Amino acid sequence: MNKRVKSISSILSSVLLTLFGLMIITFMIGRVMPVDPVIAAVGDNAPEDVIVRVRAEMGLDQPLVVQFFHYVSQVLHGDFGNSILTRNPVWIDIKRVFPATFELATAALILAALIGIPLGVWAAVKQGKITDQVIRVVCLAGHSVPVFMLALISLLVFYATLGVAPGPGRQDIIYDGMITQVTGLMTVDTLLAGDWDAFYDAIAHMVQPVCILAYFSMAYITRMTRAFMIDALKGEYVITARAKGLSAMTVIWGHAFPTVAVQLVTVLALTYAGLLEGAVVTETVFSWPGLGQYLTVSLMNADMNPVVGATLLIGFIYVALNLLADVLYRVMDPRVR
């Protein structure tokens, strides 16, 4: 019991320290940027008295320590300030754009896992053979080719040249404003509205960005699954199962893979966090109105409150998913209980 309490205390301490460090980093991002947030808010030609007044209103005339504690207090209350571009509170903007990123990342993770895990198992079973070599080359390409290049090639081939895929964006313009936003997830909202044409159009627009993100993630999942399975197939329990005359499928999926599944929990959790954060380039290329595009546009316009707010949210997601993976690992693997 004491051991479990110490373990939980250690995890919570680590999470709190990580979150505190994240707050420090995001706070410094807003202070060390070469663009003055006051000038960005009032404009280059604003009178000096206006600049002084706005600086005082934003609390930037206070000592750095005072600013930091004020910033922590705002974050703990869910206040990230207002966006200069939209004039809305940042949390409202994030609430509006995050579902698009969530929908994209979730679909990409499901596709990547469904393809990457079987490929990794297959590569491990065929270790050293031509099948293994082909899978490794495919995975290497997935890690080597920049995501933005794959996205641009996809648009050029399937949209501009062949015309078999829709253009950038989340839906065709004819559906703009026609679907009531309930969950913010376009596929779900179109189903709730009973508009099948809009649903198929939403799916069609998701195909290219989802496949690009899934390919990048699949490469990592496949490599990790292959490495885990190679070790698992060398285990004594696998050798014993083979000696008993069990079928190859039973040995692979019934004896070796369950031990690998425990390790894959962490891999999938961190991959998911990476998708939620790493969709910035993909969303920009495909004009996908998600968190990544919101972050990019804000950064290009020196709108620092959204940049800090989005960065902090991504950091929270990383910490939360990492914590979830650690908890699931402890629950699923009796050796660490």
Number of C-alpha atoms within 10 A of each C-alpha: 6 7 9 10 10 11 13 13 12 12 15 13 12 14 17 13 12 15 16 12 12 17 21 14 15 18 19 14 15 18 16 9 11 9 14 15 21 19 15 14 18 14 11 10 8 11 10 9 9 12 18 13 13 18 18 13 11 13 15 16 14 13 9 14 9 12 17 16 11 13 20 17 12 13 15 9 9 12 15 22 20 19 21 20 13 11 10 12 16 23 19 12 18 18 12 16 20 20 18 20 24 19 19 25 25 16 18 26 27 16 18 25 19 14 17 27 22 15 24 28 26 19 26 24 18 15 14 10 11 11 15 19 14 12 20 19 12 15 23 15 14 21 16 11 11 12 21 17 14 20 21 13 13 18 22 14 13 15 16 14 11 10 12 11 18 20 19 19 17 23 21 14 9 8 13 10 8 12 17 12 15 12 12 17 18 24 18 16 18 22 15 16 15 12 13 13 12 23 20 15 18 22 16 16 20 25 15 23 26 23 21 21 25 26 25 24 25 30 26 22 27 27 22 20 25 28 16 21 25 20 12 20 18 11 13 10 14 18 12 12 18 15 9 9 9 13 11 12 9 13 19 21 13 14 17 23 19 16 16 21 18 17 18 21 18 20 17 20 20 18 24 22 21 16 22 24 21 18 25 20 19 23 26 21 19 21 15 26 18 24 29 25 22 21 22 18 16 21 15 10 12 22 24 26 21 28 24 24 24 25 20 20 16 18 18 18 18 20 20 15 18 19 18 15 21 15 14 15 20 14 13 16 14 8 8 8 11
